[in-house]
Amino acid sequence: MKTIVALSTPTGPGAIGLIRISGSDSRSAVSSHFPDLKVWAPRKAILSKFYESNGNVLDEVILLYFPGPNSYTGEDVIEINFHGSYYILESAIKELISSGAVLAKAGEFTQRAFLNGKLDLVQAEAVGDLIASESRSAHDLAMKQMKGSISLRLQQLRQQLIDFAALIELELDFVEEDVEFAQRPALFKLLSDLKSEIKKMLNTFNLGNAIKNGIPLILAGAPNAGKSTLLNRFLGENRAIVTNVAGTTRDSIEERFRLGDHLFRIVDTAGLRKGKDEIEKLGIERSWKLMLEGQIILFLIDPTSCSTEEALVLETEIISRSPKASLLKVLTKYDLWNGVDYHKDFPNSLHTGSNIDLKNIQLKLLSLTNDEWNGSSDILIANVRHAEALSSALNSLIKAEDGLNDGISGEFIAYELKDTLESLGSITGEVVADDLLSSVFGRFCIGK
């Protein structure tokens, strides 16, 4: 492989700019720029001068040398810390390219780490997730995946299946003798156990995906119930228009914020009522769709304009349309309510005034997420690609089990077992195609 070079720190002025070089002949591409360097001490910070090809000193730098295979990529890796000047960094990269290196593609360093056996594909993707993490829970999830708990479990599942698949294949070589090497009762049990295990992993996807990309928090309720006001309070800015005119919000507004250990995706939706025009009807339809996909729904109720009966009907409809979501009821403008006992019909609801008591709502959300979204399991599926591969494996297992029940030929059973193995292997990279690698590592930043 050619020696690659890239800037591994963000572009723009800064105290430090790090350039990374990787390849079997990294030292050849770099050594001419360090004529004063006589000893390349591995894994030690070396203060030296970086010379341009014309003999001028470009910068005084700190150099680190990591001989392969004991490096991130498994190749010889050199990291050079320059001062973070745009001119210095651009000039240094041009010099290194003129000395034989080529500019790295997005994610190429981590891709080489995968190809050289330093990481499997799940761990490599976790590196990208770690860089992109925006909350403690997303960071912790990426760290768990980098440790290899998912990979280890998948390897165990594959190995169990490989042993039986080999016996099925062996039977095909002795089809005329009508022998049975793979005991059918044991195979039935294995398929059942594998199905159960994969279903458990798939059931963690909603949690894992929400921790990684943000827990969907939907603001729902009748028009003018205080949804846009609450959105603005969460964000600390006037993101949504707030007026006394009902139906101001016609379309959904989505923003992100951190609370405690979690990232939330908060969505302000159009008020729920019978739409007065086509645009409002479309907005209300989108509100219901978002609630179906949401994980937590804040149901805002304004007792000054919504009767108990109307609110109960709306709550019942929200629950029926979003049975898997956690529902938190918030009575807004409660300081303006002159009636009595309104809240008795809404147990465990939060009572807020005209300005909305944000702190109480945040505490309730923290309590809810700590109970239900702590991500304590070592195996959480957060990657859509992994979930799709597991679903494909599960479908193949079901077909194999159905085939055994129907007494079909071992050749068809072997085919489904092979598909299962390929689906599971595609997650860790044991079975991989070039287009898959391009898709995975193309989402990385250049220099990682």
Secondary structure as UniProt FT lines:
FT   STRAND          4..7
FT   STRAND          14..22
FT   TURN            24..25
FT   HELIX           26..31
FT   TURN            32..33
FT   TURN            35..36
FT   STRAND          46..51
FT   TURN            53..54
FT   STRAND          57..66
FT   TURN            68..69
FT   STRAND          77..84
FT   HELIX           86..98
FT   TURN            99..100
FT   STRAND          102..103
FT   HELIX           108..115
FT   TURN            116..117
FT   HELIX           121..132
FT   HELIX           136..147
FT   HELIX           149..173
FT   HELIX           175..177
FT   HELIX           184..203
FT   HELIX           205..213
FT   STRAND          215..221
FT   TURN            223..224
FT   HELIX           227..235
FT   TURN            246..247
FT   STRAND          253..259
FT   TURN            260..261
FT   STRAND          262..268
FT   HELIX           278..293
FT   STRAND          296..301
FT   TURN            303..305
FT   HELIX           308..321
FT   TURN            323..324
FT   STRAND          326..331
FT   HELIX           334..336
FT   HELIX           342..345
FT   TURN            347..348
FT   STRAND          350..351
FT   TURN            354..355
FT   HELIX           358..372
FT   HELIX           384..406
FT   HELIX           410..428
FT   HELIX           434..441
FT   TURN            442..443
//
